[in-house]
Amino acid sequence: MLLSLAFGARAAQSRGEGGSLQETRGGVTIDWQAGTLGATGGAAADLRMPSVDLARPGAERRAHDAALGKLRAALATLPLGGSRNLGAAGVDRALGRARTVDTQYQSNGGAVTRLEIRFADWLDDKEPQTVILSAPAMHLGAAPPATVDGREIAIGAATFRLGAPPPGSNAVAAHVDRAGRLVIEHGAVPAAKLAASLAVIYVQKVQK
């Protein structure tokens, strides 16, 4: 089986067109290819408000908070790689950068809002550099551990593609050691750069 990822007992898994890697857990969609987490929150209108128009702002705020709560729970348990999870500071930083991608207003004054967070939103740099890597096989992790010329680091954030990197992408070849770390040799990417970058990792097979 090409893809087998355990991410909670009720995780839904799919391989979409173009080799997308997605799963759903706790009402949050994790897209490993796009590097995003998305959640929808809904709220009914406060019937004490005198009109639908006056009820909508409050419903929208409550819907936003509901979606944000789902994202907080998902970020706290998102596997970074090497049995690590995101710390409280990273979770708060990412939540502070959540974007509203859709809001629907109900005729009775209720609201439904969808928020999205990028994996890289937990990094200090809002627009980190991108590094292209390739590996034969590895586990999915949103910030995998790596060794660069013998120095151990964690990649800032990572997204994944199934298959070989496209020609001309200047992908840096790597392999995974027994400890599950991406091994990069010969100074192909400086360790400090990789630790602050968003890596796009091409893999032939996602390991269970």
C-alpha positions as CSV (number, residue, x, y, z in Angstrom):
1,M,0.0,0.0,0.0
2,L,1.5,3.3,-1.1
3,L,0.1,5.4,1.8
4,S,-0.6,4.3,5.3
5,L,-0.6,7.0,7.9
6,A,-1.8,6.6,11.5
7,F,-2.9,10.0,12.8
8,G,-5.5,9.2,15.4
9,A,-7.9,6.3,15.5
10,R,-10.5,8.0,13.3
11,A,-8.2,9.7,10.8
12,A,-9.6,9.7,7.3
13,Q,-7.0,9.2,4.5
14,S,-7.0,10.0,0.8
15,R,-4.8,10.4,-2.2
16,G,-6.3,13.0,-4.4
17,E,-5.5,14.1,-7.9
18,G,-1.9,15.1,-8.5
19,G,-0.8,12.9,-5.6
20,S,-2.3,15.1,-2.8
21,L,-2.0,13.7,0.7
22,Q,-4.9,14.6,3.0
23,E,-6.5,13.4,6.2
24,T,-9.2,14.6,8.5
25,R,-9.0,14.4,12.3
26,G,-11.3,16.1,14.9
27,G,-13.0,18.1,12.2
28,V,-9.6,19.5,10.9
29,T,-8.4,18.7,7.4
30,I,-4.6,18.2,7.2
31,D,-3.2,18.6,3.7
32,W,0.4,17.4,3.7
33,Q,0.9,18.5,0.1
34,A,-0.4,22.0,0.5
35,G,1.0,22.2,4.1
36,T,-2.2,23.5,5.6
37,L,-4.7,22.7,8.4
38,G,-8.3,23.8,7.8
39,A,-11.3,23.8,10.2
40,T,-14.9,25.0,10.0
41,G,-16.8,26.4,12.9
42,G,-20.5,27.3,13.1
43,A,-22.6,29.3,15.5
44,A,-26.3,29.9,15.7
45,A,-27.8,33.4,16.0
46,D,-28.4,34.9,19.4
47,L,-32.2,35.1,19.4
48,R,-32.2,37.9,22.0
49,M,-30.8,40.2,19.3
50,P,-33.5,42.5,17.8
51,S,-32.6,41.7,14.2
52,V,-30.8,39.3,12.0
53,D,-28.2,41.9,10.9
54,L,-27.4,42.6,14.6
55,A,-27.1,38.9,15.4
56,R,-24.6,38.1,12.6
57,P,-21.4,39.7,14.0
58,G,-21.7,37.8,17.3
59,A,-22.4,34.6,15.4
60,E,-19.4,35.2,13.2
61,R,-17.1,35.7,16.2
62,R,-18.3,32.5,17.9
63,A,-17.9,30.6,14.6
64,H,-14.4,31.9,14.3
65,D,-13.6,30.9,17.9
66,A,-15.0,27.4,17.3
67,A,-12.8,26.8,14.2
68,L,-9.8,28.2,16.1
69,G,-10.4,25.8,18.9
70,K,-10.3,22.8,16.5
71,L,-7.1,24.1,15.0
72,R,-5.5,24.5,18.4
73,A,-6.2,20.9,19.2
74,A,-4.9,19.7,15.9
75,L,-1.7,21.8,16.1
76,A,-0.9,20.4,19.6
77,T,-1.0,16.8,18.3
78,L,0.3,17.3,14.7
79,P,3.3,15.0,14.3
80,L,6.4,17.0,13.5
81,G,8.6,13.9,13.2
82,G,10.7,11.9,15.7
83,S,7.8,11.7,18.1
84,R,7.9,15.5,18.6
85,N,4.9,17.9,18.8
86,L,4.6,21.6,18.5
87,G,5.2,23.6,21.7
88,A,2.8,26.2,23.1
89,A,4.6,29.1,21.6
90,G,4.5,27.7,18.1
91,V,0.8,26.8,18.5
92,D,0.0,30.4,19.6
93,R,2.1,31.9,16.8
94,A,0.4,29.8,14.1
95,L,-3.1,30.5,15.5
96,G,-2.3,34.2,15.4
97,R,-1.7,33.9,11.7
98,A,-4.9,31.9,10.9
99,R,-6.7,33.2,7.8
100,T,-10.4,33.2,7.1
101,V,-11.0,31.5,3.8
102,D,-14.8,31.4,3.8
103,T,-17.7,32.8,5.7
104,Q,-21.3,31.9,5.1
105,Y,-24.2,33.8,6.7
106,Q,-27.4,32.0,7.5
107,S,-30.8,33.6,6.9
108,N,-31.6,33.5,10.6
109,G,-28.4,35.3,11.6
110,G,-26.1,32.4,12.2
111,A,-22.7,32.0,10.6
112,V,-20.3,29.3,9.4
113,T,-16.6,30.2,9.1
114,R,-13.6,28.3,7.7
115,L,-10.1,29.1,8.9
116,E,-6.8,27.9,7.5
117,I,-3.2,27.7,8.9
118,R,0.0,26.9,7.0
119,F,2.6,24.6,8.5
120,A,5.1,27.4,8.2
121,D,2.9,29.8,10.3
122,W,4.7,28.6,13.5
123,L,8.0,29.9,12.2
124,D,9.4,33.3,13.2
125,D,9.7,34.3,9.5
126,K,6.3,34.9,8.0
127,E,7.7,34.1,4.5
128,P,10.4,31.5,5.0
129,Q,12.7,30.4,2.2
130,T,11.8,27.2,0.3
131,V,14.2,24.3,0.0
132,I,13.5,21.3,-2.3
133,L,14.6,17.9,-1.0
134,S,14.1,14.3,-2.2
135,A,14.1,11.0,-0.3
136,P,13.2,7.4,-1.4
137,A,10.9,6.8,1.6
138,M,10.1,8.4,4.9
139,H,7.4,9.1,7.5
140,L,5.3,12.2,7.2
141,G,6.2,14.9,9.7
142,A,5.5,18.6,9.6
143,A,9.0,19.5,10.8
144,P,11.2,16.4,10.4
145,P,14.5,15.9,12.2
146,A,17.5,16.0,10.0
147,T,21.3,15.8,10.1
148,V,23.3,18.2,7.9
149,D,27.0,17.2,7.7
150,G,26.6,15.5,11.1
151,R,24.8,18.4,12.8
152,E,21.4,17.5,14.1
153,I,18.5,19.9,13.5
154,A,14.8,20.0,12.9
155,I,13.6,21.3,9.6
156,G,11.5,24.5,10.1
157,A,8.4,23.1,8.3
158,A,7.8,20.6,5.5
159,T,5.3,19.7,2.9
160,F,5.3,16.5,0.7
161,R,4.9,15.4,-2.9
162,L,4.7,11.8,-4.1
163,G,7.1,11.0,-6.8
164,A,10.4,12.3,-8.2
165,P,11.2,16.0,-8.2
166,P,10.7,17.7,-11.5
167,P,13.7,18.4,-13.8
168,G,15.5,21.6,-13.0
169,S,14.1,21.8,-9.4
170,N,17.7,21.5,-8.0
171,A,16.4,19.1,-5.4
172,V,18.9,18.1,-2.7
173,A,19.1,14.3,-2.3
174,A,18.7,12.8,1.2
175,H,18.1,9.5,2.8
176,V,16.6,8.5,6.1
177,D,18.7,6.9,8.8
178,R,17.6,4.3,11.4
179,A,16.6,7.0,13.8
180,G,14.2,8.4,11.2
181,R,16.3,11.5,10.4
182,L,16.8,13.0,7.0
183,V,20.5,12.8,6.3
184,I,22.0,15.6,4.1
185,E,25.7,15.5,3.3
186,H,28.4,17.5,1.6
187,G,27.1,20.9,2.7
188,A,24.3,20.9,0.1
189,V,22.1,23.0,2.4
190,P,23.4,25.0,5.4
191,A,22.0,23.6,8.6
192,A,20.9,27.1,9.9
193,K,19.0,27.7,6.6
194,L,17.2,24.4,6.7
195,A,16.1,24.9,10.3
196,A,14.4,28.1,9.3
197,S,13.0,27.0,5.9
198,L,9.9,25.4,4.5
199,A,11.1,22.2,2.8
200,V,9.2,20.6,-0.1
201,I,10.1,16.9,0.2
202,Y,9.6,14.6,-2.8
203,V,9.2,11.0,-1.7
204,Q,8.7,7.8,-3.7
205,K,6.9,6.1,-0.7
206,V,5.4,7.3,2.5
207,Q,6.3,4.9,5.3
208,K,3.8,3.6,7.8
